Amino acid sequence: MFNYLALTIVCMGFVQVSHAEVIGTEQLISSEAREAAMTRIESIVMRDDVRQQLSNLGVSQEVVLARVDRMTDSELASFESSLSQGIVGGDALAVIGAVFLVLLILELVGVTDIFKSI
Amino acid sequence: MSHAGPRRPAHSHIRWRTVFTVFAGTVLAACSTSPDTVRDYGALTQTIELSDTPFIPQERYQCGPAALLTVLSVAGATPPLDEVVERVYLPGSRGSLQAEITATVRAYGRIPYVIDASMSAITSEIQAGRPVMVLQNLGVSWLPRWHYSVVVGINPLADQVVLRSGTDARRKTSTNTFLRTWSRSDYWGLVVLRPGELPANPEPQRYLQAVAGLEATGRYHDALSGYDAALTRWPDSTIALYGAATANYQLGQLAPAIHYYQRILVTEPDHLSARNNMAYALFESGHYVDALVNIQEVILRAHEDDPLLGQYLASRDELCARVSIIDPPVDKAEGYCTTAGE
């Protein structure tokens, strides 16, 4: 009986080791989606007019992108959809487009201190 | 009458919203009626109604479970209502969350597919025999009254939709009113598919994501049927191939798993997740050295900022640990486990 028990424990241990953790399809999809979202956000943040506005406010692109990078997948998705909504609105309000976009970005990544310092 | 109160996703940009509204209010004011692209009935010219759809009257506040059981039972899953209530109903908020609804659909081995935001998407599903569960807001945006119901019929001539709604077995609503209430949930609409069944107008990414949810919850047989169906429609879809490979692997069917991973790697040799999993499939089928060659290749090709790098390294450690205890020792294995660069 004891032997049987011991064998069971050994087997359980072995099963844990041998249970290969392949990368599941869901994980693949979400990591690809994250990468694509990051690329789209980067392309917006790297725009010349946006960069200019950011530097006027004393914020570097790196700070913004680092913050975006730290977001969870769902935060990132929400950020991106808000950003694209902002861009749609920005088209209609072309005059203040870049300023608006920058304020939006800063608001979304939580660099709110900027408003106190200016 | 019912009050479902799904928690809307928390937005971190409420303040921004306010700012935006002030600036853009005039621009957006024109958007309060649904655009023609949403209203369009598609190819439908005649009245259509799925009269066989069961009617499950809701109890107080529980329109979510009742509507969900309606669409589940059309897809052949008929759990008792109590059980569905337990899974999706949140007494605190007197309602159900969309995420809990899709999770429950998966728990019954069905695929929850969120349809496109249009009348024609509903029409196509109904024409395919599937009623559509929808989330409506019967109140106004600032005083919401969330409600789940099921669209079972459309009459394009009278501009009406027919709903199983609350305690109404057959509520007729004008399309305009319906669209106004539906728009406030961002047109959230769900169909329940049997594994192997595709939606009327499937969007590949969204469909495969729904199937991947089945795989992630351990329903490998159901997931495999879903991926197989995807491969009949999109034979070269990398995600569908990957899913079919992974579901096969999890079912211990190593030959088809290797076949599908191989199909990805032929066209995308840098698909590191596929190569990582390929290493496992080869290892399990006794091709130890091939497995180690592949996992070493993954680590050599990986960028240092690859979010999955940690996982690749863990894979190599695991496979090397396992090969080291194989008796008799595997020829040449040592080399792949000591020289791999980190």
Boltz contact constraints between the chains, C-beta under 6 A:
constraints:
  - contact:
      token1: [A, 20]
      token2: [B, 280]
      max_distance: 6.0
  - contact:
      token1: [A, 22]
      token2: [B, 277]
      max_distance: 6.0
  - contact:
      token1: [A, 22]
      token2: [B, 280]
      max_distance: 6.0
  - contact:
      token1: [A, 23]
      token2: [B, 273]
      max_distance: 6.0
  - contact:
      token1: [A, 23]
      token2: [B, 276]
      max_distance: 6.0
  - contact:
      token1: [A, 23]
      token2: [B, 277]
      max_distance: 6.0
  - contact:
      token1: [A, 24]
      token2: [B, 216]
      max_distance: 6.0
  - contact:
      token1: [A, 25]
      token2: [B, 212]
      max_distance: 6.0
  - contact:
      token1: [A, 25]
      token2: [B, 215]
      max_distance: 6.0
  - contact:
      token1: [A, 25]
      token2: [B, 242]
      max_distance: 6.0
  - contact:
      token1: [A, 25]
      token2: [B, 243]
      max_distance: 6.0
  - contact:
      token1: [A, 25]
      token2: [B, 246]
      max_distance: 6.0
  - contact:
      token1: [A, 26]
      token2: [B, 212]
      max_distance: 6.0
  - contact:
      token1: [A, 26]
      token2: [B, 216]
      max_distance: 6.0
  - contact:
      token1: [A, 28]
      token2: [B, 273]
      max_distance: 6.0
  - contact:
      token1: [A, 29]
      token2: [B, 209]
      max_distance: 6.0
  - contact:
      token1: [A, 29]
      token2: [B, 212]
      max_distance: 6.0
  - contact:
      token1: [A, 31]
      token2: [B, 307]
      max_distance: 6.0
  - contact:
      token1: [A, 82]
      token2: [B, 13]
      max_distance: 6.0
  - contact:
      token1: [A, 89]
      token2: [B, 24]
      max_distance: 6.0
  - contact:
      token1: [A, 92]
      token2: [B, 27]
      max_distance: 6.0
  - contact:
      token1: [A, 107]
      token2: [B, 13]
      max_distance: 6.0
  - contact:
      token1: [A, 107]
      token2: [B, 16]
      max_distance: 6.0
  - contact:
      token1: [A, 108]
      token2: [B, 13]
      max_distance: 6.0
